[in-house]
Amino acid sequence: MADPKIDGRLVYEVPEAGALLGLNKNASYKAAKRGDLPTIRIGKLIRVPKAALHALLNPGSAKGA
């Protein structure tokens, strides 16, 4: 079920991260704009850090928690 193309990277594109959450492309970008989806900017690119997305989904599994 895991996509090796995605799993080896440290960041997701916004629509990829949204798709993991069951969101379509537009909803993904709206969630990112609202701050519901953690993002970083690299120049003009918006990316979702894999670690931040997984920490958001599993808040009790963070180190030291």
C-alpha positions in Angstrom: 0.0 0.0 0.0 2.9 2.4 0.7 4.2 4.2 -2.3 8.1 3.9 -2.4 8.3 7.1 -4.5 6.7 9.0 -1.5 8.2 7.1 1.4 11.8 7.8 0.6 11.4 11.6 0.7 11.4 14.0 3.6 8.6 16.2 2.3 5.3 15.7 0.5 3.8 18.0 -2.1 0.6 19.6 -0.7 -1.8 17.5 -2.8 0.1 14.3 -1.9 -0.2 15.1 1.8 -3.8 15.9 1.4 -4.5 12.7 -0.5 -3.1 10.8 2.5 -5.7 12.5 4.6 -8.5 11.9 2.1 -8.6 15.5 0.8 -8.7 16.6 -2.9 -6.2 19.1 -4.3 -8.3 22.2 -3.6 -9.1 21.1 0.0 -5.4 20.3 0.6 -4.3 23.8 -0.4 -7.0 25.4 1.7 -6.0 23.4 4.7 -2.4 24.4 4.1 -3.4 28.1 3.9 -5.4 27.8 7.1 -2.5 26.2 8.9 -4.3 22.9 9.4 -1.6 21.2 7.3 2.0 21.9 8.4 4.0 23.5 5.6 7.4 24.9 4.8 8.4 27.2 1.9 11.4 26.5 -0.3 11.5 29.5 -2.6 8.1 29.4 -4.3 7.4 25.8 -3.5 5.2 24.8 -0.6 5.9 21.4 0.9 4.6 19.4 3.9 7.3 17.9 6.0 6.7 14.2 6.5 7.7 14.2 10.1 5.4 17.2 10.9 2.5 15.5 9.2 3.0 12.2 11.0 3.4 14.1 14.3 0.2 15.9 13.7 -1.6 12.5 13.1 0.1 10.8 16.1 0.6 13.4 18.8 1.3 10.9 21.6 4.1 9.2 19.6 6.5 12.2 19.6 9.9 11.6 21.2 9.9 12.6 24.8 6.1 12.4 25.2 
